[in-house]
Amino acid sequence: MDQKQFRVLTLHCFLMGKNSVQAKDWLNKCYGDSAPEDANIIDWYAEFKRDYKGTNDVKYSELSVQGDEELLNQTENNAKNRTSTVNAENDRTDESPTSKIPK
């Protein structure tokens, strides 16, 4: 049996209200050594709780990071703009206070 089929059986256990330990025990009883590892079942349960109930594993390396890169660039640009604004304000406040007093 492949991982996808075990994931479907684990989803069935999740939907029946069983916890990950009960699901693992049931899979071990029925499928023995070919049952998935504890870590897989725990990961699948975490995904099910986050409302991802697809039959394929979520591979984080396959997710697009383009949006994250754009956000990072935007954040870096905002930080540079703030730095230049603060520097300009500091230049203005470097004048001596007495020079602003009318004579």
FENJOGI-V511663 format. One record per residue. PHI is phi in whole degrees, -180 to 180 (none if undefined). Layout:
PHI ; PHI
This chain:
none ; -92 ; -60 ; -62 ; -68 ; -65 ; -64 ; -64 ; -65 ; -67 ; -62 ; -59 ; -61 ; -59 ; -69 ; -82 ; 91 ; -81 ; -88 ; -66 ; -68 ; -64 ; -64 ; -63 ; -60 ; -64 ; -65 ; -64 ; -64 ; -85 ; -120 ; 60 ; -69 ; -83 ; -66 ; -66 ; -68 ; -56 ; -60 ; -63 ; -65 ; -63 ; -62 ; -63 ; -60 ; -62 ; -67 ; -62 ; -67 ; -89 ; 69 ; -99 ; -117 ; -69 ; -91 ; -103 ; -66 ; -85 ; -104 ; -65 ; -70 ; -87 ; -71 ; -73 ; -108 ; -60 ; -62 ; -65 ; -65 ; -64 ; -64 ; -63 ; -62 ; -63 ; -65 ; -63 ; -64 ; -63 ; -65 ; -64 ; -63 ; -64 ; -63 ; -68 ; -66 ; -64 ; -62 ; -65 ; -66 ; -65 ; -63 ; -69 ; -86 ; -74 ; -66 ; -70 ; -64 ; -73 ; -72 ; -91 ; -80 ; -69 ; -100
